[in-house]
Structures are given as structure tokens and as C-alpha cells.
Amino acid sequence: MAKRKAKPRRPPLPGADFATLDDARLDAMAAAGAEVVECMRVLAKTGDNVVGEMLRGEGTFYEWNHYPEGDVYDHENHAQYYYHAHPQEMRPGEHGHFHTFLRPRGMADGMKPVPLPDFVPPAGDNDALSHLIGISMNAYGVPIRLFTTNRWVTGEFWYAASDVRAMLERFVIDQASPSWPANRWITAMVRLFGPQIALLLDARDAMVERWCAAYPGRNAYEDRALEITSTVDISVDDQIAAIAAEQARRG
């Protein structure tokens, strides 16, 4: 009997090296950490959290639905996000997660999707959106994990990891609706964990390349057997402490 080929595995993500960051980047991350903590503090004063802000006034919470309905979209910066949940057996320990995106009008000039063999031009000039990062949340509204996904998961257009890294600083939700603290929180989260997100994006591309090599007859980008392309557990407190330690080391 022929031996079944083992699926490629996601290798462990290397730790982010803050010593390689310049002072301005480190200071920006520290400021983002303070923003994340402040948003969570203000919401906690009334027993709220960023997940509750997404679900407020939305009625019954259904798995797979987007919250808020119609997503959150900043028409000036063309950044977008939503919250939703999978069945618990698919994501144990997770209440739900945020998906973050940037649309072409918010990207740098000349940025284009990868011309994959099955590429279909977008219908409109702002339709070729890119998924940036997913943020998993626990039942207490605390972020616990970052992850990237395969193309089919969100229906995104595929951009090279190097281009998506360049998009991170352009992800800004600068409006009061549906929740000013939640919008500020998710904007700051992308800044705070920028080094980890960059590593995850590189690991995403490497994982898809390994999948293509393992299954040359399949379209890796649409293969339902490959959903999460890279992931890492996170702690806001630990990240802030690591930033402060590096700043202290520099004196």
C-alpha cells in the first residue's frame, strides 16, 4: 500500500528581536502598548471590552456572521475589520477573532497583487483588498493569538509578504463608529505587535510555498485543507514588558 504523504507542518515561529529595531520604532511600539492598555482600561470601568463593543446592539450572536454587520470601514484610510467566531470545536479556547484588511486606495502607489495563475482582475479599483492579520480573543475580551490565513479564508487578493508588511503602518481606523475605543485599540494592536506580524507574514508565504511543493496538482491558495498559515500566542503585558526592557537596555 502506498504511504500517504504527510501534510507540511507549520514550523515554530522565531521570536521577534527587538534589538534590531531603531529607537523611533521601539518608541512607537511603546506608545501603541500604552494605547492598547488605556482602551481596555476605559472599557473595563463599565464592565465592557472590545469584543462587547462589536456585538453591542447586534442581537443574537451567530457563528460565522460578521460583527458589526457590514464590517468597520474607514473611508479615509481604507482600512477595514470585522469580528466573528467559528464553532468551538474548530477553535478551542477562542471566543472569536478579528480580521483586519487594507484596500488598494489605502496602499502605497504601484502596489499590486501577486499575478497567480488563477488571478482574476478585481471588478473595481478598490476591491483588491489584502488581509493583514487575525487577532484571536478569549471569552474575557483579551487578545491571545495572532494568525495569518490562506487566500480562500477571507476572499482576499494575494499580496507578497513584503508588500503586506508595508501596509501595516497604513492600517488606521480613525473614527468614532461603531466604537472609538475599539477602533483605537485595534489600530494600536497592529503597531504593538508589528515585529511578530512581520514574521507571521513571512511564515505565511513559506507555508504556502511548501504546500505547493507537496501538492503540485492542487491550487494551494484555494485548498480547504490549508486554512491557518502561521500563528503565535501573544500577551499584551509580556510585549509591553519586553519593549520596556529593550528601552532600559539602551539607557
Order of alpha helices (4+ residues) and beta strands (2+ residues): alpha-alpha-beta-beta-beta-beta-beta-alpha-alpha-alpha-alpha-beta-alpha
